[in-house]
């Protein structure tokens, strides 16, 4: 019999332990071991049964049990101590407060609030609102912002069935289930008006329909996370299902999800400010293009409240917007038919102040290689974002190449997309055994705060090795539990699962691989030569074992086939004690995988891995990376912190490329990785291996932390974006009006701008270092004035094709002006490089409000 309705009844806690409610509802417990220990202390077995979820644990306790806890003076004292610790954490000044004070003293100022929009957030397995790396990164961003005191407010959607739970059938085919989440049973609270009624965000939909959404708040340490939920009784069935699944549904449902995230998200921030008095964000950060419509809502707001034109509001919005692109794969970008956009934003659906033709232009693929009539969310993100970045140095290069059509006339290295390499939140991903080791031998578990990375060698090597074995054994136990559970779901009876007790070995070299399973991540590269892989697994002297996990998108049949291929290989009775595929890869599984693996394998098709943070998490747990030089590994591999799998760049045949790179992978494992792991001294310690672990922690530790990442975002992007926004606003938005008028004038007149003639002098027939080159340029500017442009000499190493590389730019000064809009500019610079030298002259727009010289995509080259 099924219920026709269900709801959660929340526990009423006795006053002496009422603070347990605060501790359970603040997700800081997910990365704070003492708080988790407090809940486990209540009932260790039940704590495990409720999957370490404090809210579920409290709901499972009877009034008598709660009364007994309230009468336990020792427990009451422990609750009070943890609550006091949380209060201190939430209120004490942290890194950002010191940075902001310094900015204020310098007159620069610091953002009072930052809105961080993302379609998914991976905070904890208890709140399954994530599918993979994008969400995990967003969760780490919020947790780290909390630790640093950065005043971020997260904005996302609440998905009633999350992403999906993965299992396997007897044939190894991925099965998806969508358990319904009850928000009342989660660490969430609904935003309510003063009279107790739920707050409602409303959007207009085609056909006279309306989309209503409630707003749930998750408290992530100091950071509120607002999640919009369309499962509202006032909605029709289709509208209720808009937030049913993460990345579910077709084009129209996806578009409406993204409208709710962007437009509804801005309205949720306004609601949050009204209810709490929190300042409106000075900066809006779009984590991928899914939330791009936030810019449309902000333009609408400014046209209605400040009387700005679309162009003027666009400048005010762009200045204070940061856009982060996460994909180097065009197929990973959301694109919608322009007709669908017109249906939702044109005619009766028109947004006041935002003409649909101007909106369509923001996302138009109107560049070589683009598809006319398509609306590209990443392109809109770049056009609405005054500052944009990729998520590793290599990804920045790839992104500049990928989107260079938006800035014609500029070399790729001048495309205004920078990079901030991702990082990971240590409190979430580092096993507590590692912290205990640091506490015992270094006197701290906060290596960053106490600058202890360089003291890693003070930890005895035998202690490091013993800890790694403990974590490996912990993984083995968990893998056996999960494998047994998986086989039962596949239809096996307990009587035929005795072999599971012997799978994996805590003393065998353990290699981990856990990814989403799109084709480019190449889950099955290791299976190119199954016989050779078997030999590596079963080697009598130097065996390896593999722990593998990964989900394929439900609509990706190719990805599911790859999983099935891997599962069938792992099912072979000859080798199944040495290789396992663990279904339902999530945060909970990852917290066993990263610490328990000696080597983390990553073999994407270069350069399609934007960053790939799983290897960072392994490194912080004393793991070594074995990876294609892609993403972050391309940036920070130094020869001593792991191994780089050679890539067959330039090989056009995909099958041959895979064969070559797989062979290189086998060679590395057989001839370098395994020999070093098993090369032990008389005391049983692999000294060379331990040297690599120490080197990895010492050199990578400070780099891979999300604290470094969030500080970079704050100083390089949030601070400048806030200052740019402030420069354009004010009571009359005079700065935005002026910048919009300037851009209009420049665009209208740029066809008349050109370099007429260039003269040079001052160097000998055989120029030498230190000689001074005099450059004189005559340019036509039409109706533009000399102070509205920058005339530059661009010099560098000249290739045979006359293409310049390693260029430097020097401004030329106005010398005199002539009739007809012609002007003379000149300047001197010393020759500072040997070899083939070349230079040219160009004219660029110049305005104090421009974030960079290439922003307008306009340049006149000689």
C-alpha positions in Angstrom: 0.0 0.0 0.0 1.4 3.4 -1.0 0.8 6.7 0.8 -1.0 9.4 -1.1 1.0 12.1 0.7 4.0 12.1 2.9 5.9 14.6 5.0 8.6 14.7 7.7 7.9 15.4 11.3 10.9 17.2 12.8 12.2 16.4 16.3 11.6 18.8 19.2 14.9 18.8 21.1 15.0 19.3 24.9 16.4 22.6 25.8 19.7 21.3 27.3 20.6 19.8 23.9 18.7 22.2 21.6 21.9 23.3 20.1 22.1 19.9 18.3 19.6 21.4 15.9 21.9 24.2 15.0 24.8 21.9 14.6 22.8 19.5 12.4 21.4 22.3 10.2 24.8 24.0 9.5 26.6 21.9 6.9 29.9 22.7 8.5 29.6 19.3 10.2 30.3 17.7 6.8 33.9 18.9 7.1 34.3 19.2 10.8 35.2 15.9 12.5 34.5 17.0 16.1 30.9 17.7 15.2 30.5 14.4 13.4 32.1 12.7 16.4 29.5 14.3 18.7 26.6 12.9 16.6 28.3 9.5 16.3 28.6 9.4 20.1 24.8 9.4 20.4 24.5 6.0 18.8 27.4 4.7 16.7 25.4 1.9 15.0 22.4 4.1 14.2 24.8 6.8 13.0 26.1 4.4 10.4 22.6 3.2 9.5 21.4 6.8 8.7 24.6 7.2 6.6 26.1 9.8 8.9 23.3 12.3 8.4 22.7 14.3 11.6 19.2 15.4 10.6 18.1 11.8 10.0 19.8 10.7 13.2 17.9 13.2 15.4 14.7 12.3 13.6 15.3 8.7 14.5 15.6 9.3 18.2 12.6 8.7 20.5 11.5 11.3 23.1 12.9 9.0 25.8 16.3 8.8 24.2 16.4 12.5 23.8 15.5 13.0 27.4 18.3 10.6 28.4 20.8 12.6 26.4 19.5 15.9 27.9 20.1 14.4 31.4 23.7 13.3 30.5 25.7 16.2 31.9 28.9 15.2 30.0 27.0 15.0 26.7 25.3 18.4 27.4 28.7 19.9 28.0 30.0 18.5 24.8 27.1 19.9 22.8 27.7 23.3 24.4 31.4 23.2 23.5 30.7 22.4 19.9 28.0 25.1 19.7 30.5 27.6 21.1 33.1 26.5 18.6 30.6 26.9 15.7 29.6 30.4 17.0 33.3 31.4 17.0 33.8 30.0 13.5 30.8 32.0 12.3 31.7 35.3 13.7 35.5 35.7 14.1 37.4 37.7 11.5 39.1 35.6 9.0 41.4 36.1 5.9 38.8 38.1 3.9 38.2 40.5 6.7 41.9 41.4 6.9 42.1 41.6 3.1 39.0 43.8 3.0 40.4 46.1 5.7 43.6 46.6 3.7 41.6 47.3 0.5 39.5 49.9 2.4 42.6 51.6 3.8 44.1 51.8 0.3 40.8 53.4 -0.9 40.1 50.4 -3.3 37.3 48.9 -1.4 36.2 45.3 -1.1 32.9 43.6 -2.1 30.3 43.4 0.7 28.7 40.4 -1.0 29.2 38.1 -4.0 26.5 36.1 -5.6 27.7 32.7 -6.8 25.4 30.9 -9.3 25.8 27.3 -10.2 23.4 24.6 -11.5 24.8 22.1 -9.0 26.4 22.1 -5.6 28.3 19.1 -4.1 28.4 19.9 -0.4 27.7 16.5 1.1 26.2 13.2 0.1 23.3 14.0 2.4 22.3 16.8 -0.1 22.6 15.1 -3.5 22.4 18.1 -5.7 25.4 17.4 -8.0 26.5 15.2 -10.8 30.2 15.6 -11.1 33.2 17.9 -11.1 31.3 21.1 -11.7 29.1 20.6 -8.6 32.0 19.3 -6.4 34.0 22.4 -7.4 31.0 24.7 -6.5 30.7 23.0 -3.1 34.4 23.3 -2.4 34.2 27.0 -3.4 31.4 27.7 -0.9 33.1 25.7 1.9 36.3 27.5 1.4 34.7 30.9 1.1 33.2 30.1 4.5 36.6 29.1 6.0 38.2 32.3 4.6 35.2 34.6 5.5 34.5 35.6 1.9 30.9 37.0 1.9 29.5 34.7 -0.8 25.8 33.8 -1.2 25.3 30.6 -3.3 22.4 30.4 -5.7 21.2 27.1 -7.3 18.2 24.9 -7.8 16.7 22.2 -5.6 16.2 19.0 -7.6 13.6 16.7 -6.1 15.3 13.5 -7.3 18.8 14.9 -7.5 20.9 13.4 -10.3 20.4 9.7 -10.1 21.5 6.6 -8.2 23.5 4.1 -10.2 23.3 0.4 -10.0 24.2 -2.5 -12.4 22.1 -5.3 -13.8 23.3 -8.8 -14.2 24.9 -7.9 -17.6 26.8 -5.0 -16.1 24.5 -2.3 -17.7 24.0 0.9 -15.8 20.6 1.2 -14.1 19.3 4.6 -13.0 16.8 5.2 -10.1 15.5 8.6 -8.9 14.7 8.4 -5.2 12.4 11.3 -4.2 14.0 13.7 -1.8 12.0 15.3 1.0 13.4 18.7 1.7 11.8 18.7 5.1 14.1 15.7 6.0 17.2 17.5 4.8 19.4 20.2 6.4 17.3 22.9 4.7 15.0 25.6 5.8 12.4 27.3 3.7 12.4 31.1 3.4 9.2 32.5 4.8 7.5 35.8 5.0 6.8 37.4 8.4 3.4 35.8 8.6 4.9 32.3 8.1 3.8 31.7 4.5 6.5 30.4 2.1 8.2 33.0 0.0 7.5 32.7 -3.7 9.5 33.6 -6.7 7.4 33.9 -9.9 8.4 33.9 -13.6 6.2 34.2 -16.6 6.1 31.3 -19.1 4.7 31.1 -22.6 0.9 30.6 -23.0 0.0 32.7 -20.1 1.5 30.2 -17.6 3.4 31.1 -14.5 6.3 29.4 -12.9 6.3 29.6 -9.1 9.2 28.6 -6.9 9.9 28.3 -3.2 13.4 29.0 -1.9 15.2 26.6 0.4 18.3 27.7 2.4 21.2 25.4 3.2 23.7 27.0 5.6 27.3 26.1 4.5 29.3 27.3 7.4 29.1 31.1 7.0 27.7 30.9 3.5 24.0 30.7 2.8 23.0 28.6 -0.2 19.7 29.5 -1.8 18.0 26.7 -3.8 14.9 27.4 -5.9 12.3 24.6 -6.0 9.5 24.5 -8.6 7.6 21.6 -6.9 5.0 24.1 -5.7 1.2 23.3 -5.6 0.3 26.4 -7.6 2.3 25.2 -10.6 0.9 23.0 -13.3 2.4 19.5 -13.6 5.0 20.6 -16.2 6.1 23.5 -14.1 6.4 21.4 -11.0 8.8 19.1 -12.8 11.1 21.8 -14.0 13.4 21.2 -11.1 12.6 17.5 -10.8 16.0 16.3 -12.1 19.5 17.7 -12.5 20.2 17.9 -16.2 16.9 16.1 -17.0 14.3 16.8 -19.6 14.5 18.2 -23.1 15.5 21.6 -24.6 12.5 23.5 -23.3 12.7 22.1 -19.8 16.4 22.8 -19.7 15.8 26.4 -20.8 13.2 26.9 -18.2 15.6 25.4 -15.5 18.2 28.0 -16.6 15.7 30.8 -16.6 14.7 29.9 -13.0 18.4 29.6 -12.0 19.4 33.0 -13.5 16.3 35.2 -13.4 14.8 33.5 -10.4 18.2 33.4 -8.7 18.6 37.2 -8.8 15.1 37.5 -7.5 15.9 35.1 -4.7 18.9 37.3 -3.8 16.7 40.3 -3.6 14.3 38.3 -1.4 17.2 37.3 0.8 18.3 40.9 1.2 14.7 42.0 2.1 14.3 39.3 4.7 17.7 39.5 6.4 19.0 43.0 5.6 22.0 41.3 3.8 23.7 43.6 1.2 22.9 43.1 -2.4 25.9 41.5 -4.2 28.6 43.8 -5.6 29.7 40.9 -7.8 27.8 38.2 -9.6 29.8 35.0 -10.5 28.3 32.7 -13.1 29.8 29.2 -12.7 29.3 28.0 -16.2 26.8 29.3 -18.7 23.7 27.7 -17.2 23.1 30.7 -15.0 23.7 33.3 -17.8 20.1 34.7 -17.7 21.0 36.4 -14.4 22.4 39.1 -16.6 19.1 39.5 -18.3 17.3 40.0 -15.0 19.8 42.6 -13.8 19.6 44.5 -17.1 15.8 44.5 -16.7 16.1 45.8 -13.1 18.3 48.7 -14.2 16.2 49.7 -17.1 13.2 49.8 -14.9 14.7 51.3 -11.7 17.4 53.6 -13.0 15.9 54.6 -16.4 18.9 53.2 -18.3 18.8 52.1 -21.9 19.5 48.4 -22.7 23.1 49.4 -23.7 23.7 51.4 -20.6 22.4 48.7 -18.3 24.4 46.1 -20.2 27.6 48.0 -19.3 26.7 48.3 -15.6 25.9 44.5 -15.5 29.0 43.4 -17.4 31.4 45.3 -15.2 30.4 43.5 -12.1 30.0 40.0 -13.6 32.5 37.2 -13.5 32.0 34.2 -15.9 33.8 30.9 -15.4 33.9 28.4 -18.3 34.5 24.8 -17.3 34.3 22.9 -20.5 36.8 22.6 -23.4 34.3 20.4 -25.2 31.8 22.3 -27.4 29.2 19.5 -26.9 29.2 20.3 -23.2 27.8 23.8 -23.8 24.1 24.4 -23.6 22.7 25.7 -26.9 19.1 26.5 -27.7 17.3 27.2 -31.0 16.7 30.9 -31.3 13.0 30.3 -31.9 12.8 28.8 -28.4 14.4 31.9 -27.0 12.0 34.1 -28.9 9.1 32.1 -27.6 10.2 32.7 -24.0 11.5 36.3 -24.3 9.6 37.8 -27.2 6.0 38.9 -27.9 3.8 38.6 -24.9 6.8 37.2 -23.0 8.9 40.3 -23.7 11.0 41.4 -20.7 10.6 45.2 -20.2 13.9 46.8 -21.1 15.3 43.7 -22.8 14.3 43.7 -26.5 14.4 40.1 -27.7 16.6 40.9 -30.7 19.3 42.3 -28.3 19.0 39.2 -26.1 19.4 37.0 -29.1 22.5 38.9 -30.2 24.1 38.2 -26.8 24.1 34.4 -27.5 24.4 34.5 -31.2 27.0 32.3 -32.8 27.7 35.1 -35.4 31.4 34.2 -36.0 33.2 31.8 -38.3 32.3 28.2 -37.5 29.2 29.3 -35.5 25.7 28.1 -36.4 23.3 30.8 -37.4 20.0 30.7 -35.4 21.5 29.0 -32.3 21.7 30.7 -28.9 24.9 29.7 -27.1 24.8 30.0 -23.3 28.6 30.2 -23.0 28.8 32.9 -25.6 26.2 34.9 -23.7 28.2 34.3 -20.6 31.3 35.8 -22.2 29.4 38.7 -23.6 27.8 39.4 -20.2 30.9 38.8 -18.2 33.4 41.7 -17.9 35.8 39.1 -16.6 36.1 35.5 -17.7 38.3 32.6 -16.8 39.1 29.0 -17.4 39.9 26.6 -14.6 43.6 25.7 -15.3 46.3 27.4 -17.4 46.0 24.9 -20.2 42.2 25.3 -20.1 42.7 29.0 -20.4 44.7 28.5 -23.6 42.1 26.1 -24.9 39.2 28.5 -24.1 41.0 31.4 -25.8 41.3 29.3 -28.9 37.8 27.9 -28.6 36.1 31.4 -28.4 38.6 33.5 -30.4 35.9 34.2 -33.0 34.3 36.6 -30.5 37.4 38.8 -30.7 38.4 38.9 -34.4 41.7 40.6 -35.2 43.4 39.6 -32.0 45.8 36.8 -31.5 44.6 34.0 -29.2 46.8 35.1 -26.3 45.0 38.4 -26.2 41.5 36.9 -26.0 40.2 38.2 -22.6 39.8 34.9 -20.9 42.2 34.4 -18.0 42.5 31.3 -15.8 42.2 30.4 -12.1 43.3 26.8 -11.5 40.8 24.9 -9.5 41.6 23.7 -6.0 40.0 21.3 -3.5 38.7 21.8 0.1 41.1 19.9 2.3 38.6 19.6 5.2 36.3 17.6 3.0 38.7 15.4 1.2 41.7 14.7 3.4 41.3 11.7 5.6 41.4 12.4 9.4 44.3 10.0 9.7 46.4 12.4 7.7 45.4 15.2 10.1 46.2 13.1 13.1 49.6 12.4 11.6 50.2 16.1 11.1 49.0 16.9 14.7 51.3 14.3 16.2 54.5 15.1 14.4 54.1 18.7 13.2 52.0 20.1 16.0 49.2 21.3 13.7 46.5 20.0 11.3 46.4 23.3 9.5 49.5 23.1 7.4 48.6 26.2 5.4 48.0 28.5 8.3 51.1 27.4 10.1 53.2 27.2 6.9 54.1 23.6 7.7 54.3 22.2 4.2 58.1 22.5 4.1 58.3 20.4 7.4 56.7 17.3 5.9 60.0 15.5 6.1 59.8 15.7 9.9 57.1 13.1 9.9 58.7 9.7 10.2 58.5 7.7 7.1 57.4 4.6 8.8 54.4 6.6 10.2 53.5 7.8 6.7 53.7 4.2 5.3 51.6 2.8 8.2 49.0 5.5 7.7 48.8 4.8 3.9 48.3 1.1 4.7 45.5 1.9 7.2 43.8 4.0 4.6 44.3 1.3 1.9 42.8 -1.3 4.3 39.8 1.1 5.0 39.2 1.3 1.2 39.4 -2.5 0.9 36.8 -3.0 3.6 34.5 -0.5 2.0 35.0 -1.9 -1.5 34.1 -5.3 -0.3 30.9 -4.0 1.3 29.9 -2.1 -1.8 30.8 -5.0 -4.1 28.6 -7.4 -2.1 25.7 -4.9 -2.1 26.1 -4.4 -5.9 26.1 -8.1 -6.7 23.0 -8.6 -4.6 21.3 -5.9 -6.7 22.5 -7.7 -9.8 20.6 -10.8 -8.6 23.3 -12.9 -6.9 22.4 -14.8 -3.8 24.5 -14.6 -0.6 25.6 -18.2 -1.1 27.5 -17.4 -4.3 29.3 -14.3 -2.9 31.9 -15.9 -0.7 34.6 -14.7 -3.0 33.9 -11.1 -2.2 35.6 -11.5 1.2 38.9 -12.0 -0.6 38.8 -9.2 -3.1 41.6 -6.6 -3.0 44.6 -6.7 -0.6 45.7 -3.9 1.6 49.3 -4.7 0.8 49.0 -4.5 -3.0 49.7 -1.4 -5.1 46.3 0.2 -5.5 45.4 2.4 -8.5 42.2 4.4 -8.5 40.1 5.7 -11.4 36.8 7.5 -10.8 35.3 9.9 -13.3 32.1 10.8 -15.0 32.1 8.7 -18.2 31.9 10.8 -21.3 33.9 9.4 -24.1 36.9 11.8 -23.9 37.7 10.7 -20.3 38.5 7.2 -21.7 37.4 4.9 -18.9 38.4 1.8 -21.0 41.8 3.0 -22.2 43.3 0.5 -19.8 41.5 -2.3 -21.5 43.1 -1.7 -24.9 45.3 -4.8 -24.3 43.3 -7.0 -21.9 45.9 -9.7 -21.7 48.7 -7.3 -20.7 46.4 -5.7 -18.1 45.7 -9.2 -16.7 49.4 -9.9 -16.4 49.9 -6.6 -14.5 47.0 -7.5 -12.1 48.2 -11.0 -11.5 52.0 -10.5 -11.4 53.3 -12.7 -8.7 56.0 -10.3 -7.4 54.6 -6.9 -8.2 50.8 -7.1 -8.6 48.5 -4.2 -9.0 44.8 -3.8 -8.1 42.3 -1.4 -9.6 39.4 0.4 -7.9 37.2 2.0 -10.6 34.0 4.0 -10.4 32.0 6.4 -12.6 28.5 7.4 -13.8 27.4 7.9 -17.3 24.7 10.4 -18.1 21.4 8.5 -18.5 21.1 9.6 -22.1 24.7 8.6 -23.0 24.4 5.1 -24.5 28.1 5.1 -25.5 29.1 5.9 -21.9 27.0 3.1 -20.6 28.6 0.7 -23.1 32.0 1.7 -21.8 30.9 1.0 -18.2 29.5 -2.4 -19.3 32.8 -3.2 -21.0 34.7 -2.4 -17.8 32.3 -4.3 -15.6 32.4 -7.4 -17.7 36.2 -7.4 -17.6 36.1 -7.0 -13.8 33.6 -9.8 -13.5 36.1 -12.4 -14.8 36.7 -14.9 -11.9 40.4 -15.0 -12.8 41.0 -11.4 -11.9 38.0 -10.1 -9.9 40.0 -10.2 -6.7 42.3 -7.6 -8.3 39.8 -5.2 -10.0 36.4 -3.8 -8.9 33.9 -1.5 -10.4 32.0 0.3 -7.6 28.6 1.7 -8.7 27.1 5.0 -7.5 30.2 7.1 -7.3 29.5 10.0 -4.9 31.0 12.0 -2.2 30.7 9.3 0.4 32.6 6.8 -1.9 35.2 9.4 -2.9 36.1 9.9 0.8 37.3 6.3 0.9 38.8 6.2 -2.6 41.2 9.2 -2.5 42.9 8.2 0.8 43.0 4.5 0.0 44.7 4.7 -3.4 48.5 4.8 -3.9 48.2 6.1 -7.4 45.5 8.1 -9.1 45.0 7.4 -12.8 43.6 10.0 -15.2 43.9 9.4 -18.9 41.6 11.9 -20.8 42.0 12.7 -24.4 44.2 15.8 -24.3 43.3 18.7 -24.1 39.7 18.0 -23.1 40.2 17.8 -19.3 39.5 21.3 -18.1 41.1 20.7 -14.7 40.3 17.4 -13.1 40.5 17.9 -9.4 40.3 14.2 -8.3 44.0 13.9 -8.6 44.5 16.9 -6.3 42.4 15.1 -3.6 44.5 12.0 -4.0 47.7 14.0 -3.7 46.6 15.6 -0.4 46.2 12.1 0.9 49.7 11.0 0.0 48.7 9.6 -3.4 50.8 9.9 -6.6 49.3 10.9 -9.9 49.7 8.9 -13.1 48.1 11.1 -15.7 48.0 12.5 -19.2 49.5 16.0 -19.2 46.1 17.7 -19.2 44.2 20.1 -16.9 46.0 20.9 -13.7 48.6 18.1 -14.1 50.0 19.8 -17.2 50.6 22.8 -15.0 52.1 21.2 -11.9 53.7 17.9 -12.9 57.4 18.3 -12.0 58.8 14.8 -12.5 58.9 14.0 -8.8 55.2 14.0 -7.9 54.0 11.2 -10.1 54.2 10.2 -13.7 53.1 11.8 -17.0 51.6 9.4 -19.5 53.1 10.3 -23.0 50.5 11.6 -25.4 50.4 10.8 -29.1 49.6 14.3 -30.2 49.3 14.7 -33.9 48.1 11.1 -34.5 44.9 11.6 -36.5 43.7 8.0 -36.2 41.8 7.8 -32.8 42.2 4.1 -32.5 45.9 4.2 -33.1 46.3 7.1 -30.7 44.5 5.1 -28.0 46.7 2.1 -28.7 49.9 4.2 -28.4 48.8 5.9 -25.2 47.6 2.7 -23.6 50.9 1.0 -24.3 52.7 3.9 -22.7 50.4 3.5 -19.7 51.2 -0.2 -19.4 54.9 0.5 -19.7 54.9 3.1 -17.0 53.0 0.8 -14.5 55.2 -2.2 -15.3 58.6 -0.5 -15.5 58.3 2.5 -13.2 55.3 2.6 -10.9 55.2 -1.0 -9.6 59.0 -1.4 -9.3 59.2 1.7 -7.2 56.3 0.7 -4.9 57.7 -2.7 -4.2 61.4 -1.6 -3.9 61.6 -1.8 -0.1 64.6 -1.7 2.3 65.4 -4.1 5.1 62.7 -2.5 7.3 60.1 -3.0 4.6 59.8 0.7 3.6 59.8 1.8 0.0 62.1 4.7 0.5 62.0 6.1 -3.0 58.2 5.9 -3.1 58.0 7.7 0.3 60.3 10.4 -1.1 57.8 11.0 -3.8 55.0 11.2 -1.3 56.9 13.7 0.8 57.8 15.7 -2.3 54.2 15.7 -3.5 52.8 17.0 -0.2 55.5 19.6 0.1 55.2 21.0 -3.4 51.6 20.3 -4.4 50.0 20.8 -1.0 50.0 24.6 -1.1 48.9 24.8 -4.7 46.0 22.4 -4.9 44.0 23.9 -2.0 40.7 25.6 -2.7 41.9 28.3 -0.3 44.5 29.3 -2.8 41.8 29.2 -5.5 39.3 31.3 -3.7 41.9 33.9 -2.7 42.9 34.1 -6.4 39.3 34.6 -7.4 38.9 37.3 -4.7 42.0 39.3 -5.5 42.1 38.8 -9.3 38.5 38.8 -10.2 36.0 39.7 -7.4 37.9 42.8 -6.2 38.5 44.2 -9.8 34.9 43.4 -10.8 33.4 45.1 -7.8 35.6 48.2 -8.4 34.6 48.2 -12.1 30.9 48.0 -11.1 31.2 50.8 -8.6 32.8 53.0 -11.2 29.8 52.7 -13.4 27.0 53.0 -10.9 26.0 55.7 -8.5 22.8 57.7 -8.3 22.7 58.4 -12.0 24.9 55.6 -13.4 26.9 58.3 -15.2 29.8 55.9 -15.8 27.6 53.3 -17.5 25.9 55.9 -19.6 29.3 57.4 -20.7 30.8 53.9 -21.4 27.8 52.9 -23.5 27.9 56.2 -25.5 31.6 55.7 -26.1 31.2 52.1 -27.3 28.4 53.2 -29.6 30.5 56.0 -31.1 33.5 53.7 -31.5 31.5 50.9 -33.2 29.9 53.4 -35.5 33.2 55.1 -36.5 35.7 52.2 -36.5 35.4 51.6 -40.2 37.2 54.9 -40.7 40.1 54.0 -38.4 43.3 52.7 -40.1 47.1 53.1 -40.0 48.1 55.1 -43.0 51.9 55.0 -42.8 54.7 53.9 -40.5 58.3 55.2 -40.4 61.2 54.0 -38.3 64.7 55.2 -37.7 67.5 55.1 -35.1 69.0 51.7 -35.6 72.0 50.7 -37.6 72.1 48.3 -40.5 73.2 45.6 -38.0 71.1 46.4 -35.0 72.4 45.4 -31.6 70.9 45.0 -28.1 70.4 48.4 -26.5 69.9 50.4 -29.7 66.8 52.6 -29.7 64.2 52.3 -32.4 62.2 55.4 -33.2 58.7 54.7 -34.6 56.4 57.3 -36.2 52.9 56.3 -37.2 50.3 58.3 -39.2 46.8 57.2 -38.5 43.3 58.2 -39.6 40.7 58.2 -36.9 37.6 59.6 -38.6 35.4 61.2 -36.1 37.2 59.7 -33.1 39.6 61.8 -31.1 43.2 60.8 -30.2 42.3 60.4 -26.5 39.7 57.8 -27.5 42.2 55.4 -28.9 45.5 53.7 -28.0 48.1 53.6 -30.8 50.7 50.9 -30.0 53.8 49.5 -31.5 53.7 45.7 -31.1 57.1 43.9 -31.3 58.4 40.4 -30.8 60.2 37.5 -32.4 59.3 37.2 -36.1 58.7 33.8 -37.6 59.4 33.0 -41.3 55.7 33.8 -42.0 56.2 37.2 -40.3 53.9 36.1 -37.5 55.0 37.7 -34.2 55.3 35.7 -31.0 56.3 36.6 -27.5 55.0 40.1 -28.2 55.3 43.2 -26.2 53.3 46.4 -26.7 54.5 50.0 -26.3 52.2 53.0 -26.5 52.9 55.8 -28.9 52.2 59.4 -28.0 50.3 62.0 -30.0 52.7 64.3 -31.8 50.3 66.5 -33.9 47.0 66.4 -35.6 46.1 67.3 -39.2 42.9 68.0 -41.2 40.6 65.1 -42.1 41.0 63.3 -38.8 44.6 62.3 -39.4 47.1 62.3 -36.6 50.8 61.5 -36.0 51.9 59.3 -33.1 55.5 58.5 -32.2 57.6 56.8 -29.6 61.0 55.2 -28.8 62.0 51.8 -27.4 65.2 50.0 -26.8 65.9 46.7 -28.5 66.1 44.2 -25.7 66.1 40.8 -27.5 68.4 39.1 -30.0 67.4 37.0 -33.0 64.7 37.6 -35.6 62.9 40.8 -34.7 59.7 42.3 -36.0 57.2 44.9 -35.2 53.9 46.4 -36.4 51.6 49.3 -35.3 47.9 49.0 -34.4 45.1 51.2 -33.1 42.8 50.1 -30.3 39.8 51.6 -28.5 40.7 53.3 -25.1 38.4 54.1 -22.3 38.8 54.0 -18.5 35.7 51.8 -18.3 37.1 49.0 -20.5 38.2 45.9 -18.7 40.8 45.2 -21.3 41.9 46.5 -24.7 40.4 43.6 -26.7 37.0 43.9 -25.0 35.3 45.4 -28.0 36.9 43.0 -30.5 38.0 46.1 -32.5 41.6 46.7 -33.8 43.1 48.4 -36.8 46.4 46.8 -37.7 49.1 48.4 -40.0 
